[in-house]
Amino acid sequence: MSTRSGGSPRYIVSVPDSTTNVSSWIVSRCRSCGTAIALTPPMGEFQPGRQTGIIVSTDDIEATHAALRDAGADIDPEVQRMGAPVPPMFAVRDPEGNELTIVEPLDD
């Protein structure tokens, strides 16, 4: 395993080992908040083309939706607004169909 630091994020790269047949994966960690995300290849039941369960927040759901739409991203046609306690949200998909959700948190 190798660890590299570049700019502000710190990331760890696990390189496949031909003797153990371990898959490559990348972890990106926020230095100031400790939040991390792991990017892994498909494994077992976790194959491309599924809802990932990843939720990203934004301060302006309409602007984010418009920017992604204008950039040609595969997104829901409209922001879903179900009313409190559910925040406004929409889904975005990568070319393999993996989906994540973007939300604008409700004010407390």
N, C-alpha and C positions, 0 to 999 in steps of 0.2 A: 504494500500500500504506500502511495506517495501523497504527501501533503504539500500544497502550494498556496502561497498567499499572493494576491495581486490586486492592487487598488484597494477598495474598501471591503469587498466581500472576501470571506475566507472559504476555500472549498477543499474538499478531500476527494481524491480520485482513487478508486480501487481498481487496479489493473488485473485483467484475467490472468490466472495462473494455470498454465497448461498441465501441471501435475495434479491440480485439484479440480480443474474444470469449473472454476468460480466465474460467474458473470461479471462484466464491468458495470459499475454504477458510479454516479456522481452525487455528492451531497453539497449543497450550497447553504451556508449558514450566515445569518445576519450577525455581525459582530456586536452591535449595540443592544439587540433585543433577544438574541439566542434562538430565534425562529430558524428552522431549517426545512429544506425540501430535498427529497431524494429522487433522482431520475434513474430509473432502472430499465433494463430490457424486459420484454414480455417473459413471464415465468408462470408455469402451471395454468391455473384458471384466469390469471390476470393477463389477458391478451388485448391487443389494440382494438379500438372501436367500442369503448364503454364509458359510462359516467365515472369520472375519476374520484368524485367526492371532494375535489379541491375547490375551495371557495375563496375568491379574491375580492377585496372590498375597494370601493372607489368613493370619492367625495361627490362625484357628479355622474350619475348613471346615464343620463341622456347624452352628455358630451362623450363619454366613453363608448357608448353604443354607436353614436354617429361616427366617431373616429375609426372604430373597427370596421363598421359597414363601409365607410369611404375607402378604407385600405383593402377592401375585398375579402375580409375574413368571413368564415362560415359561422354566422351568428343567427340567433332567433330573430325573426322579422320585427318583433316589437319587444319593448321592456314589459315584463309581466308585473302587474300591480294588483295584488290580492287584498291589500289593506293590512293594517296592523293586526297581529304582531309580525306578519311576514314582510320583510323588506322588499323593495323593488329589485328585480333581478332579470338576468338573461343568461343564456348559455352561449359558449363559444367552443368550436370544435377544430381540432387540428386536421391535417389531411388524412390521417388514419381513422378519424371519427372519435378520437378521445375527447371527452367533453368536460369542461369545467364551468363553474358558475361565477358570474360577477354580480355583486350586490352593492347597494348603497345602504349602509346601516341606518336604521331609524334613530331619531333623536331620543334620548332617554326621557 
